[in-house]
Amino acid sequence: QVQLVESGGGLVQAGGSLRLSCAASGSIFSINAMGWYRQAPGKQREFVASITSGGKTTYADSVKGRFTISRDNARYTRYLQMNSLKSEDTAVYYCKVFVTTYPYGYWGQGTQVTVST
């Protein structure tokens, strides 16, 4: 199993920045990719960004140019740097790891991001 702990959410004004962190522990050797997702009230959970073990990154069109996903392999932590935040970025943000040993992956507990106008 892999355990994920997210942090870094909070309240920020539109145009501001936040950095989310997702720290992994447990069977980290099995991780082959990690993604960030978000869910706004009344909406379905949606993909935000992902990074593979090889460092390839993918972004949703809505966050391209504003969000950056990165990793610190030594600390088994992935980050989501969010700049130029908009009110529509308000959501609970979840990290998810994709592993070789379990087809459904593992989710973090989520962290709230609220962007005020």
C-alpha positions in Angstrom: 0.0 0.0 0.0 0.9 3.6 -0.4 -0.2 6.4 2.0 -0.5 9.9 0.8 -0.6 13.1 2.9 -1.5 16.3 1.2 -0.9 19.8 2.5 -0.7 23.4 1.4 -4.3 24.3 0.7 -5.9 27.4 2.1 -7.6 30.7 1.2 -6.0 33.0 -1.3 -7.1 36.0 -3.3 -7.6 35.8 -7.0 -4.3 36.2 -8.8 -2.4 34.7 -5.9 -0.4 31.5 -5.5 -0.4 28.4 -3.5 1.8 25.3 -3.5 0.3 21.9 -2.7 2.4 19.0 -1.5 1.7 15.3 -1.6 4.0 13.1 0.5 4.1 9.4 -0.2 5.0 6.6 2.2 4.7 2.8 2.2 5.4 0.9 -1.0 6.8 3.9 -2.9 8.9 1.7 -5.1 5.6 0.7 -6.9 4.7 4.3 -7.9 4.9 4.8 -11.7 2.9 8.1 -11.9 1.2 10.7 -9.8 -1.6 13.0 -10.5 -3.5 15.9 -9.0 -7.3 16.1 -9.3 -9.9 18.5 -8.0 -13.5 18.5 -7.2 -15.6 21.6 -6.9 -19.0 21.6 -5.1 -21.6 20.0 -7.2 -19.2 18.9 -9.8 -17.4 15.7 -10.8 -13.8 15.2 -9.9 -11.5 16.3 -12.7 -7.9 15.8 -13.8 -5.5 18.7 -13.2 -2.0 17.5 -13.8 0.2 14.4 -13.7 3.9 13.4 -13.7 5.3 10.1 -14.5 8.3 8.4 -12.9 10.2 9.5 -16.0 9.3 13.1 -15.5 6.8 13.5 -18.2 4.1 16.1 -17.3 0.5 16.5 -18.5 -1.9 19.3 -17.7 -5.5 20.1 -18.1 -6.1 22.9 -20.6 -7.7 25.0 -17.8 -4.5 25.2 -15.8 -1.8 25.2 -18.5 0.6 28.0 -18.1 -0.5 28.6 -14.5 0.1 25.4 -12.7 3.3 23.4 -12.5 3.7 19.8 -11.2 7.1 18.8 -9.9 8.7 16.2 -7.7 11.3 15.7 -5.1 12.3 12.0 -5.4 14.5 12.1 -2.3 11.5 13.1 -0.2 9.0 11.0 -2.2 7.0 14.2 -2.5 5.1 15.7 -5.4 4.1 19.4 -5.7 1.6 21.4 -7.5 2.6 25.1 -7.8 -0.5 27.1 -8.6 -0.1 30.7 -9.8 -2.6 33.2 -11.1 -5.4 31.5 -9.2 -8.9 32.1 -10.3 -12.2 31.7 -8.5 -13.0 28.7 -10.7 -9.9 27.0 -9.2 -11.8 26.7 -5.9 -12.1 23.0 -5.1 -10.8 20.2 -3.0 -7.6 19.0 -4.5 -6.6 15.3 -4.3 -3.4 13.6 -5.2 -3.4 10.1 -6.6 -0.6 7.7 -7.2 -0.7 5.0 -9.9 1.2 1.9 -8.9 2.3 -1.3 -10.5 0.8 -3.4 -7.7 -2.8 -2.2 -7.5 -4.8 -1.3 -10.6 -7.0 1.4 -8.9 -4.2 3.5 -7.4 -4.3 5.3 -4.1 -5.9 8.7 -3.2 -4.9 11.3 -0.7 -7.4 12.8 1.8 -7.8 16.0 -0.1 -6.9 19.6 0.7 -9.2 22.6 0.3 -8.3 25.5 -2.0 -10.5 28.5 -1.9 -9.9 31.5 -4.2 -11.7 34.7 -3.2 -12.5 37.5 -5.6 
